[in-house]
Amino acid sequence: MNTVYVFKSGVHINSSTIKKITKAYFEIVKKELPEEALNFEVNDFILEEIKAQIKSKKICL
């Protein structure tokens, strides 16, 4: 089942899109980090850094 998430801004995103982005995140982390860094602590830090950057600037792709 494909769920659609609706955000406060009015944006609608399919769960399949979220799954693709999540999969891509894990693929790049696995490729770029050494084996010993593939853990919760490091991933949590990376995600917090991403959140801090998102809050401070508009995302332009």
C-alpha positions as a LaTeX table, in Angstrom:
\begin{tabular}{lrrr}
\hline
Residue & $x$ (\AA) & $y$ (\AA) & $z$ (\AA) \\
\hline
Met1 & 0.00 & 0.00 & 0.00 \\
Asn2 & 1.31 & 3.41 & $-0.95$ \\
Thr3 & 0.67 & 6.00 & 1.76 \\
Val4 & 0.70 & 9.70 & 0.97 \\
Tyr5 & 2.17 & 11.96 & 3.65 \\
Val6 & 0.77 & 15.48 & 3.88 \\
Phe7 & 2.97 & 18.12 & 5.50 \\
Lys8 & 2.03 & 21.43 & 7.16 \\
Ser9 & 3.27 & 23.27 & 4.08 \\
Gly10 & 0.67 & 21.44 & 2.00 \\
Val11 & 3.24 & 19.25 & 0.24 \\
His12 & 2.17 & 15.67 & $-0.50$ \\
Ile13 & 4.82 & 12.92 & $-0.80$ \\
Asn14 & 4.27 & 9.24 & $-1.53$ \\
Ser15 & 5.75 & 6.68 & 0.83 \\
Ser16 & 7.50 & 5.12 & $-2.18$ \\
Thr17 & 9.44 & 8.37 & $-2.64$ \\
Ile18 & 10.39 & 8.41 & 1.05 \\
Lys19 & 11.56 & 4.78 & 0.76 \\
Lys20 & 13.74 & 5.63 & $-2.27$ \\
Ile21 & 15.38 & 8.55 & $-0.45$ \\
Thr22 & 15.94 & 6.44 & 2.67 \\
Lys23 & 17.47 & 3.64 & 0.60 \\
Ala24 & 19.78 & 6.13 & $-1.15$ \\
Tyr25 & 20.89 & 7.53 & 2.22 \\
Phe26 & 21.89 & 4.11 & 3.49 \\
Glu27 & 23.64 & 3.22 & 0.24 \\
Ile28 & 25.84 & 6.33 & 0.35 \\
Val29 & 26.59 & 5.90 & 4.06 \\
Lys30 & 27.60 & 2.28 & 3.50 \\
Lys31 & 29.79 & 3.31 & 0.55 \\
Glu32 & 31.49 & 6.29 & 2.22 \\
Leu33 & 31.97 & 5.22 & 5.85 \\
Pro34 & 34.36 & 2.60 & 7.18 \\
Glu35 & 32.79 & $-0.55$ & 8.61 \\
Glu36 & 33.37 & 0.50 & 12.22 \\
Ala37 & 31.39 & 3.71 & 11.64 \\
Leu38 & 28.26 & 1.92 & 10.44 \\
Asn39 & 26.41 & 2.28 & 13.71 \\
Phe40 & 23.60 & 4.23 & 15.33 \\
Glu41 & 25.82 & 6.87 & 16.95 \\
Val42 & 27.47 & 7.92 & 13.70 \\
Asn43 & 24.23 & 7.84 & 11.71 \\
Asp44 & 22.45 & 9.86 & 14.38 \\
Phe45 & 25.21 & 12.48 & 14.24 \\
Ile46 & 25.03 & 12.67 & 10.43 \\
Leu47 & 21.25 & 13.06 & 10.50 \\
Glu48 & 21.47 & 15.81 & 13.14 \\
Glu49 & 24.00 & 17.64 & 10.93 \\
Ile50 & 21.63 & 17.34 & 7.97 \\
Lys51 & 18.73 & 18.67 & 10.05 \\
Ala52 & 20.83 & 21.65 & 11.19 \\
Gln53 & 21.70 & 22.48 & 7.58 \\
Ile54 & 18.10 & 22.15 & 6.44 \\
Lys55 & 16.97 & 24.61 & 9.12 \\
Ser56 & 19.51 & 27.21 & 8.07 \\
Lys57 & 18.97 & 27.32 & 4.31 \\
Lys58 & 16.52 & 26.69 & 1.55 \\
Ile59 & 17.12 & 23.50 & $-0.36$ \\
Cys60 & 17.67 & 24.26 & $-4.06$ \\
Leu61 & 18.28 & 21.28 & $-6.27$ \\
\hline
\end{tabular}
